[in-house]
Amino acid sequence: MKITVRQAELDDVDALVPLFDAYRQFYDQPSDMTRARNWLRARIGANESVVLLVERDGQALGFAQLYPMYSSVQTARIWVLNDLYVVPEERRLGAATALLKAAIEYARDDGARRLQLETGRRNLAARALYQAAGWQEDDTQWYSVPLN
């Protein structure tokens, strides 16, 4: 059956919650469906993020979440593809690639200068996916400092 990607709305939060919770667990966070629901409702409800939902026959398979950012140097909007998740049994069947294409299309249609993401150097499967989809690793180095 055909895979489709569409922008999620508040009515989609219940379908997104288990996916978002599984995504967070992948990054060693404890399962917390209430926290997942509250986060998604707040981000989507306040238009603070764009969530793209990939489905087959109305069944949610995964999502990508984009956040807006701005470049002072380029004086332009940038979108950050912060989250990408596909249920394990649907991986390598085109859902992630469809999400990446939809994210690029969304950012381009919005007039953004670029779409960027980051992933761990040891996440070899994700890095292979991104490179196969035409993404390039750049020369920048991200740094962070924990605030809590």
Contacts in CASP RR format, 6 or more apart in sequence:
PFRMAT RR
TARGET T0000
AUTHOR 0000-0000-0000
METHOD contacts of the structure
MODEL  1
MKITVRQAELDDVDALVPLFDAYRQFYDQPSDMTRARNWLRARIGANESV
VLLVERDGQALGFAQLYPMYSSVQTARIWVLNDLYVVPEERRLGAATALL
KAAIEYARDDGARRLQLETGRRNLAARALYQAAGWQEDDTQWYSVPLN
1 56 0 8 1.000
1 57 0 8 1.000
2 56 0 8 1.000
3 54 0 8 1.000
3 55 0 8 1.000
3 56 0 8 1.000
3 61 0 8 1.000
3 93 0 8 1.000
3 94 0 8 1.000
3 95 0 8 1.000
3 98 0 8 1.000
4 54 0 8 1.000
4 55 0 8 1.000
4 56 0 8 1.000
4 98 0 8 1.000
5 52 0 8 1.000
5 53 0 8 1.000
5 54 0 8 1.000
5 55 0 8 1.000
5 98 0 8 1.000
5 99 0 8 1.000
5 101 0 8 1.000
5 102 0 8 1.000
6 52 0 8 1.000
6 53 0 8 1.000
6 55 0 8 1.000
7 50 0 8 1.000
7 51 0 8 1.000
7 52 0 8 1.000
7 53 0 8 1.000
7 106 0 8 1.000
8 16 0 8 1.000
8 44 0 8 1.000
8 51 0 8 1.000
8 52 0 8 1.000
8 53 0 8 1.000
8 63 0 8 1.000
9 44 0 8 1.000
10 41 0 8 1.000
10 44 0 8 1.000
10 45 0 8 1.000
12 51 0 8 1.000
12 53 0 8 1.000
12 60 0 8 1.000
13 37 0 8 1.000
13 40 0 8 1.000
13 41 0 8 1.000
13 44 0 8 1.000
14 37 0 8 1.000
15 53 0 8 1.000
15 60 0 8 1.000
16 36 0 8 1.000
16 40 0 8 1.000
16 51 0 8 1.000
16 53 0 8 1.000
16 60 0 8 1.000
16 63 0 8 1.000
17 33 0 8 1.000
17 36 0 8 1.000
17 37 0 8 1.000
17 40 0 8 1.000
18 33 0 8 1.000
19 60 0 8 1.000
19 62 0 8 1.000
19 63 0 8 1.000
19 85 0 8 1.000
19 87 0 8 1.000
20 36 0 8 1.000
20 39 0 8 1.000
20 40 0 8 1.000
20 63 0 8 1.000
20 83 0 8 1.000
20 85 0 8 1.000
21 31 0 8 1.000
21 32 0 8 1.000
21 33 0 8 1.000
21 36 0 8 1.000
22 85 0 8 1.000
22 87 0 8 1.000
23 63 0 8 1.000
23 83 0 8 1.000
23 85 0 8 1.000
24 31 0 8 1.000
24 32 0 8 1.000
24 36 0 8 1.000
25 31 0 8 1.000
26 85 0 8 1.000
40 51 0 8 1.000
42 48 0 8 1.000
43 49 0 8 1.000
43 51 0 8 1.000
43 65 0 8 1.000
44 51 0 8 1.000
48 67 0 8 1.000
49 65 0 8 1.000
49 66 0 8 1.000
49 67 0 8 1.000
49 82 0 8 1.000
50 65 0 8 1.000
50 66 0 8 1.000
50 79 0 8 1.000
50 106 0 8 1.000
51 63 0 8 1.000
51 64 0 8 1.000
51 65 0 8 1.000
51 66 0 8 1.000
52 63 0 8 1.000
52 64 0 8 1.000
52 65 0 8 1.000
52 66 0 8 1.000
52 99 0 8 1.000
52 102 0 8 1.000
52 103 0 8 1.000
52 106 0 8 1.000
53 60 0 8 1.000
53 62 0 8 1.000
53 63 0 8 1.000
54 60 0 8 1.000
54 61 0 8 1.000
54 62 0 8 1.000
54 63 0 8 1.000
54 64 0 8 1.000
54 86 0 8 1.000
54 95 0 8 1.000
54 98 0 8 1.000
54 99 0 8 1.000
54 102 0 8 1.000
55 61 0 8 1.000
56 90 0 8 1.000
56 95 0 8 1.000
61 86 0 8 1.000
61 87 0 8 1.000
61 90 0 8 1.000
61 95 0 8 1.000
62 85 0 8 1.000
62 86 0 8 1.000
62 87 0 8 1.000
62 90 0 8 1.000
62 95 0 8 1.000
62 99 0 8 1.000
63 83 0 8 1.000
63 84 0 8 1.000
63 85 0 8 1.000
63 99 0 8 1.000
64 81 0 8 1.000
64 83 0 8 1.000
64 84 0 8 1.000
64 85 0 8 1.000
64 99 0 8 1.000
64 100 0 8 1.000
64 102 0 8 1.000
64 103 0 8 1.000
65 81 0 8 1.000
65 82 0 8 1.000
65 83 0 8 1.000
65 84 0 8 1.000
66 79 0 8 1.000
66 80 0 8 1.000
66 81 0 8 1.000
66 82 0 8 1.000
66 103 0 8 1.000
66 106 0 8 1.000
66 107 0 8 1.000
66 115 0 8 1.000
67 79 0 8 1.000
67 80 0 8 1.000
67 82 0 8 1.000
68 77 0 8 1.000
68 78 0 8 1.000
68 79 0 8 1.000
68 80 0 8 1.000
69 77 0 8 1.000
69 78 0 8 1.000
69 79 0 8 1.000
69 80 0 8 1.000
70 76 0 8 1.000
70 77 0 8 1.000
70 78 0 8 1.000
71 77 0 8 1.000
71 78 0 8 1.000
71 113 0 8 1.000
74 113 0 8 1.000
76 112 0 8 1.000
76 113 0 8 1.000
76 114 0 8 1.000
77 110 0 8 1.000
77 111 0 8 1.000
77 112 0 8 1.000
77 113 0 8 1.000
78 112 0 8 1.000
78 113 0 8 1.000
78 114 0 8 1.000
78 115 0 8 1.000
78 116 0 8 1.000
79 103 0 8 1.000
79 106 0 8 1.000
79 107 0 8 1.000
79 110 0 8 1.000
79 112 0 8 1.000
79 114 0 8 1.000
79 115 0 8 1.000
79 116 0 8 1.000
80 115 0 8 1.000
80 116 0 8 1.000
80 117 0 8 1.000
81 100 0 8 1.000
81 103 0 8 1.000
81 115 0 8 1.000
81 116 0 8 1.000
81 117 0 8 1.000
82 117 0 8 1.000
84 96 0 8 1.000
84 99 0 8 1.000
84 100 0 8 1.000
84 117 0 8 1.000
84 126 0 8 1.000
86 95 0 8 1.000
86 96 0 8 1.000
86 99 0 8 1.000
96 129 0 8 1.000
97 129 0 8 1.000
97 132 0 8 1.000
97 133 0 8 1.000
100 129 0 8 1.000
100 130 0 8 1.000
100 133 0 8 1.000
100 135 0 8 1.000
101 133 0 8 1.000
103 115 0 8 1.000
104 115 0 8 1.000
107 114 0 8 1.000
107 115 0 8 1.000
117 130 0 8 1.000
117 135 0 8 1.000
118 142 0 8 1.000
119 126 0 8 1.000
119 127 0 8 1.000
119 130 0 8 1.000
120 126 0 8 1.000
120 127 0 8 1.000
121 127 0 8 1.000
127 137 0 8 1.000
131 137 0 8 1.000
END
